[in-house]
């Protein structure tokens, strides 16, 4: 299968010799003109018309009422946690199967993560494990829920839409609502993904998207905090602009803020890329369908969108028979210029997160050991 895969992906990507990266940025011809327009305006920093236009386009795509453009997805997660009230000493429930930024953002606030298992068919936080944990460990009080053992507040739940595939977010929100716990969606990878015909990032109190260079739409760097709540949106806008109070001439700041607003030049690229969002999504889905057909020949499981979900297939992935087969596949393909990778190492394995509470992580460990990530760019 390994040799056949190398030949197949080279033919599909129309690259008989050149290396095939895991992700590469797709840039359409018209995008150069928009970047030039931004440069010609001499407004390239965090004040400029393209920032607002990008926010509006994200609102139209996702159905969110408000959007705040930030410098990257990690800063967006940090701000989303802060505006929903997460404080030092709190606990935040999340998935161990995610990029390190998810855990880092929790620690930026001084809170600590609690890692619960995922569902194999979604790669996202398991509603059953969440419900079991809260039933056993949460004490419900008028102002929220507290951890039975430590007495610490369970301030938020941060589920991840991993690889662009939606978690069972309706169940997660329902469970957390019962316990008075805000949900912040790490939707960094899931722009263009829907669960039950509703866009990811719009189910909880806030959601966060990323526009890193490897995402469906890129700004070079960048992120977006979305919410339906006007007050939360105002807080996000205030904190990301150094908590500056608007006055006619003078500078006044009323709390510790952050220099997190997206520059206009980055937003211009994002606006240009958004013009071809449908094409980008169609090409990722076409690649997924092609992968599915190829791996079916070898009785190997290609990871598909969960039921009732429309995934953007940001990261194409396959589940192999064992950790050894996964490692052999990754080595074989990379030696031949096809960039494949293991899935992320689980967050609780990193030294800075290793001392925090973690439940039984059977499914997350399975995915960590047996999933290989495949080239996921636009080739046609």
ROBA-96948 format. One record per atom (N, C-alpha, C, O): x, y, z. Coordinates in steps of 0.1 Angstrom, whole numbers, plus 5000, padded with zeros to 4 digits. Atoms other than C-alpha are relative to their C-alpha. Example, Ala and Ser with C-alpha at 12.3 -4.5 7.8 and 13.67 -1.06 7.14 Angstrom:
2
500949885000512349555078500950125000501950125007499149895000513749895071499250115008499750225009
***
This chain:
380
500849885000500050005000500950135000500550224993499249884998502850245009500550064986500350174983499549965013504350244974498950054991499050154983501149965008500950264958499550145004499150224995500449874996500050564979500950114994500450224990499149905005503150754969499750034985499750154981500349985014502450704932498650064998498550154989501349955002498750784936500050155004499450234996500149864996499251114955500850094990500550204988499249925010501951224930499250024988499250134982500849985012499551164902498850105003498550194994501149924996496651334920500450155000499850244995499549864998498751644929500750054987501150164987499349965012500351644894501450045003501950154998498649974996503851644910500849874999501049815010499250135002505951354896501350005008501849895011498750004994509151474913500050095013500650055023499949914989508651774936499449955013498549875013500650034987507951744973498650045001498250144995501449974998504351744984499850035015499849945023500149974986503951935017498749965006497749934999501350034993501351865044499050104996497850074993500849895003499852205038500850104992502050134995499449885006500752485014498950104996497850064994501049905001499052815009499650024985500450024976500649985013496752854979499850154998499050215006500149865003496953204964499550024986500149984976500649975014494653324935500650134995501150215003499449885007495853584910499450135006500250235007500649874996493353854922500550055014500350165017499649974987494753844957501250105000501350185009498949915001497854034946499550154999500150245005500549865002495754334936499450065013499550185015500649954988493954354969501250045010501050145017498849974991497354344988500650134995500950225003499549875005498554624965499150125004499650225007500949904996495454824972500250045015500250165018499749974986496154795009501350085002501450185010498749934999499754905005499950144995500550235000500149875006498755194983499250095010499450215009500849914990496355315011500950055011500550145018499149964989499355345034499549975014500050025024500650044988497155195061500249855001499449774996499750154999498754855070499949955014500049825015500050054986498554835108498649975004497849934996501350054995495654765131498850094998497750065003501149915003493555055119499949994984500850034977500150015014492155005084498749944996498149865004501350045005489054925063499949854999498849795001500150145003489954565055499849925013499249815012500350074987489854465092498549985002498049885005501550004998486154555094499449924990498449854992500650085011485454405060500149855003499249775001499850154997486954065071499149965011498549855011500950034989484954075103498649984995497949894999501450015005481754135084499949874991498849804992500150125009482553845059500049885009499349785005500150124991483153605088498749995006498149885008501450004995479853705103499049944990498249864994500950055011478053635070500249854998499249784997499750145003479753305065499549915012498849815010500350084988479253175101498750025006498149935013501349964994476053345111500250065014499250095021499849934987477753495142499650154999499750214988500449865001476453845151501250095001501150204996498849914998479853985161501349924998501449805001498750075002483453915152501150115003500950234999498849914997486754065164501249934995501649824999498850055006489854015143501250025009501450135014498849994991493053935162501249944993501149904981498850035006496653855155500249854997501049824988499950155003496353475157499049935008498349995017501050084993494153195169500349995015499349985023499650024986496053155202499650135008499050115019500449874993495453525212498550005000497950055010501550005000491753475202499549915011498649945018500450094989491453175226500250075013499450065022499749924988493153385253498950105003498450105015501149904998490653665249498749945002497949995011501350074998487653435246499949955014498849965020500050054986488553275279499850125010499050115019500049894991489053615295498650075000498050105011501349935001485753775283498949925006497849975010501150084994483753475295500349985015499649905022499949994986485153525330501049905006501149895018499050104995488053265333501150085008501650185002499049934992490453375361501049905005500949785004498950084995493653255377499449915011498649955019500450104990493052935398498849924996498449835002501250085005489952825378500449884993501649864990499850125008489652495360499250024987498150084986500649995014488852475322500149854995501149804993500150145006487652135308500350014985499850104978499750005014489152055274500549874995500549775003499650135006490351785251501649995000502250104998498550025001493951645252500549994986501750014983499650025014493851595214499850144993498750174988500049865006494651945201501450054998502449995004498849935001497452165190500350075014499450105021499649954987499452305220499450135004499250175016500649874997497852645217498850005009498550095017501250014992494652525233500450005015499850075023499650014987496452435265500750135004500650185016499249884996498752745264499050115003499250195012500949894998495752985261499349995014499150095021500550024986494252825293501050055010500650125020499049974991497452875311500350155000500750215011499849855000497753245300499150075010499550175015501049944991494753315321500349975015499850035024499750054986496253145352499149885004499349835015500850124997493652875350500749874996501849884991499450135003494452505347499049914992497849914994500950095008493152245321499749885008500549835016500450134997491251935329499849924987498949964980500050075013491751685301499049885001499249795010501050115000488751455293500149934986500649994976499950085012488551185266499250054988498350134990500649965012487451225230499149894995499249785000500750105008485051035207500749974988501250064981499250045012486750835180499450054987500150084978500749965013484150925154499950154997499650194986500049855002484451305159501450065002501750164997498749954996487951345173499850115011500850175015500349894990486251595197499749955014499549835016500450034986485451605234498849915001497849944994501150104999483251315244498950065009499250085021501149964991479851435258499849915011499549955022500250104989479551115278501150015010500750015022498949984990482951165295499850135007500150145019500249874994482051525301498949995010499050045022501250024990478651435317500449925012500149955023499650094989480251155338500950085009500850075022499049924992483051395350499250105009499450115021500849904993480551665360499149945010498950005021500950074990478151425377500849965012500349975023499250054989480951285398500850115008501050115020499049904995483151595403499550145002500150225009500449875000481051905400498950025011498049945013501049964990479052075428499450134995500050234993500749895006476452315414499650105011499050065021500449894991476052655431499450114992499450104980500749905008474152965422500950084990500450124980499149935009477253125406500849914991501849954985499350095009478352815387500349875007499649835016499750144995479952475393501450005005502350075000498750004994482852395415500549855001499749765003499450135000485252095416499949955014500350015024500350064987484251865444501249985009501250015021498850034992487751765455500850135004501250135015499249884997489552105453499350125004499850225009500849884998486752355456500250114990499650224992499749905011487952535425498950014990498249914987501149975009485552695401500349934986501449944981499950055014484952505368499550114991498350134989500449875006484952825348499649994985498950084980500350015014484652705312500349864995501049785001499750135007484652415288500550054986499850134979499449965012486852445257500249884991501349824989499950115010486052175231500750044988500750164984499349985012488052145200499449934988499049814989500550065013486752085164501349964993501750034983498750045004489851885156500049964985499149904980499850035014491151865120498950064991498850024980501149955007488052065110498749925001497749964995501250084999485651795120499250045013499850055024500749954988482851915143499849905011499549785009500350084988482551775178498550005002497850074995501450014998479151685191499650125009499350115021500049884992478852045202498650035006498550105016501349984994475052055208499949935013499349995023500150084987475351785235500950075010500650075022499049944991478451955250499450135006499550155018500649874995476652295252498849975010498750035020501150034992473552135267500449955014499949995024499450054987475551955294500650115008500350135020499449894993477552265303499050105004499150165015501049904996474452485304499349955012499050035021500650054988472952255330500850035012500350045023499149974988475952315352500550145000501350185009499749865000476252685344501550034996502150115002498649995004479552645326500050054986499549994977500049955014480252865295500949914991501849854996499350075010481452695264500750094990500050184984499349935010484152845242500549904990501249814994499650095010484752665209501350034994501550144989498849995008488252615196499749954986499849834983500450035014487152625160501150054991500950084979498949955008490652725148500149944987500550014977499850085013490652455121498849984992498849924982501250055006487052445112499250114993498050104992500849905008486152755091499449934988500149864981500750065011483552635067499449865004498949794995500550134995482552335089498650035007498550135014501349984995478952285100499649875008499949765004500650114993477152065126498550035001498150135006501549985000473452015121499750134993498750204997500249885008473652295095500250135007499850245002499649884993474952545120501550005001502249905004498549995001478552675117500649985013500150025024499350024988481052565142500550145005500650244998499649874994482152845166498850085005499050185012501249914997478552975170499149935010498049995012500850074990477152725195500150055014499250055021499749964986478752845227500050145002499450224994500049864997479353175243500950074991500750194987499149945010482253245219500749894993500749774997499250095008484253075192501250074994501250194993498849945005487653125178500549924987500649804987499450055013489053075142501450044999501850145004498649965003492653075130500150034985499549964977499749975014493953225098501549984998502250054990498650035002497453075101500349964985499349934978499650025014499353005068499549864995499449844983500450145004498152635068498549985000498049874998501450014998494452715073499250014986499850054976500849995012491552705047500150144994500350154982499849865004491753085046501150065009501150045021498949954992494953255057500150164998499750214988499649865000495953615066501550015001502050125004498650014997499553505069500149965014500849865018500250034986498753505106498650065003498150134994501349944997495553595123499049915006499149795005501150084994492453485141498750085001498850204998501349934999488853575148499249955012499149825013500950044989486753575180498650034996498350154992501449985004483053535172499049975012499449895021501050024989479953555195498750064995498750144986501349945002476253635195499750105010498750185010500249924988476653835227500650144998501950154997499549865003476954215222501050045011502150105008499149964989478654265257501349934999502449995001498850085001481153985251500850064988502150074989499449945012481954135217500750135003501850164999499449874996482554475232501249985009502250055008498850034992484854325258501249964992502350004994498950055008486854145232500650124992501950124991499449885008487254465211500850095009501950145005499349914991488254665242501449945004502450005004498850064995490854415255501049984990502249994992499050025011492454355221500650134995501550124987499549875004493054725216500650075012500550195014499349954989495154765248499050075011499550155018501049954991491954845268500050154999499950225010500049865002491955195253498650055001497750004994501349934999489055425263500050114989501050194988500149905011487955635233499850145006498850175012500149864997488655995239500550084988501250024979499749935012489056275214501450014996501849994985498649985003492756335217500949915009502049865004499150064990494256175248500049855000499049794994499950144998495355825256499649965014500350005023500450044987493555655285499649854999498949814990500250145000493555285293499549965014500150005024500650034987491355145321500249875006499849845017499650124995492754805326501249944992501550004982498950075008495554565315499349954987498449874987500650045013494854515278501149934992502249904997499150085008496554335249500150064986499150104980499849955013498054435216499749894990500649834983500450125007496054165198499250034987498849944980500949985012494154345169500849974987502049994986499450045013494854215134500450134992499650224991499649895009496854455111499150004987498749894983500849985012495054585080500649924989499849874980499450075011497554425057499749855000499449794990500450144998496854075071498549984996498149894990501450015003493154145069499750014985498849954980500249995015493454245032500249874993499449834985499850135006494853905024498949915004498449834995501250084996492053745044498850034992498149934988501149965008489453935025500149944986499149894980499750055013491053834992499749845000499149794991500250154999491053465003498649965002498149864997501450034998487453475014499250004988498149944987500749995012486453554979499949864993499049844985500050145006487253194969499849895011500249785009500250104990486153025001499249884995499649765000500750115005483652804983500849904992500849784993499150085008486252684959501049925009501249805006499150064991488652614987499449885007500049775009500750114994486152405005499649884991499849774994500350115010485052214974501249924997501149804996498850075003488652124966500449915012500949805009499750084989489251995001499149885001499549765004500950114999486151785000500249904988500149784990499750085011487051654965501349915003501349795000498950084996490451544979499749905010500249785009500550104990488751375008499449884993499649774997500750105007486551184984501049914993500849794992499050085007489551074964500849925009501149805006499350084990491450964995499249885004499649775006500950114996488450765006499949894990500049774994500150115011488250574973501349935000501349804999498750075000491950504974500249905011500649795009499850084988492150375009499049885002499349785008501050115000488950165005500549884993500249774997499450115007490949954981500849915009501049795007499150074991493249855009499449975014500149945023500850034988490549825036500750085012500850035023499549914990492150115055499050115003498450174993501049904996489950365074500550144998501450195004499849865002489950715061499150085008497950045009500849934991488650965086499050094993499550184986501049925007485351115073499250085010499350075022500949914991482951385086499149915008498549825004501050074991480851275116498650014994498450104986501449995004477151215111499550145004499850195014500649884998475151525108500950124999500650235004499049905001478251725101500550024985500549924977499449975012479751895071501450065003501550175008498649964996483551915076500750074988500450054977499249945010485952135058501249924996501949964986498950095003488551855058501350084999502150074990498849924999491252095068501249915001502249934994499050094999493451805078499549864996498649815002500450145004493051475059500849905008502049925011499450104990493751175081499549864997498449844993500350145001493850795080500349935013501349965019499750084988493650545108500649874996500049794988499350125004496250265104499849895010499349915021500250114992496349925119500750005014500249945024499250004988498949995146500950125000501050194990499149894999501350245159501349974991501850074985498950045008504150055141499750034985500550094978500349985014502350065107499950154998500350204987500149865001501650435113501450064998501750144989498649955000505350505120500749964987501550044981499450055013506450295090499550084988500350124979500649935011504050475067500650155000500950194989499549864999505250825079501450004995501850094988498650015005508850725074500249984985500950054979499950045014508350565040499650124991500350154982500549895008506350865026501050125001501250184990499149884998508651135040501349984993501950074987498850035007511750965026499850014985500850034978500349985014510050994992499450134996498850154986500449865003509151364995498550025002498050134998501449994997505551305006499950035015500149945023500049964986505051495039498749955007497750015005501150054991502851295062500550025014501750045017499649974986502851335100499149915009498049875006500950064990501651155131499050115005499250235002500949914994498651315149500850075011501950035015499449934989499451565177500349905012499649815014499850064987501051435209499050055009498850175009501149954990498351455236500650105009501750085014499549894992498651765256500449965014501450025019499650044986498851595290501449935000501949915011498650065000502151435279501150115000502250085003498949895000503951775276500350035015499450035023499649984986505851865308499250115007498950115018500749894994503952195313498649975004497950045011501350044997500652015314499849865007498749825010500150144995501551675329499549985014499149875018500550014986500551755365498550035001498050025012501449964998496951855357499149884998499549784993500950115000493951645360499649954986499450024977500450065012493151395333499249885002499549805011500850124998490451135330500649884992501749894988499650115009490650805312500050054986499050104981499849945013491950895278500249894989501049904980499850125009491550555259499950044986500850004978500249975014490250695227501050104995501550094983498949905004492650995226501349934998502049964988498750075002495550755230500049914988501049914981500150075013494250535202500350084988501050054979499849915011494050825179501450054999502050064988498649955000497450955189501049904994501949934987499150115005499050615181499849964986500749914979500350075013497350515149499650094989499350044978500549915011496350825129501350064994502250105000499049935008498550965101499350114993498350094987500649895008497951305086500650014986501849984984499750015014498051335049500150134993499650234998500049885007498851605024498650064997497749984993501449955000495851835025499950144993499050224997500049875007496452125001499049994988498449894985500849995013494552234969500949974989502050034987499150055010495952064939499450024986500150004976500649985013493452144911499650144996499150174986
***
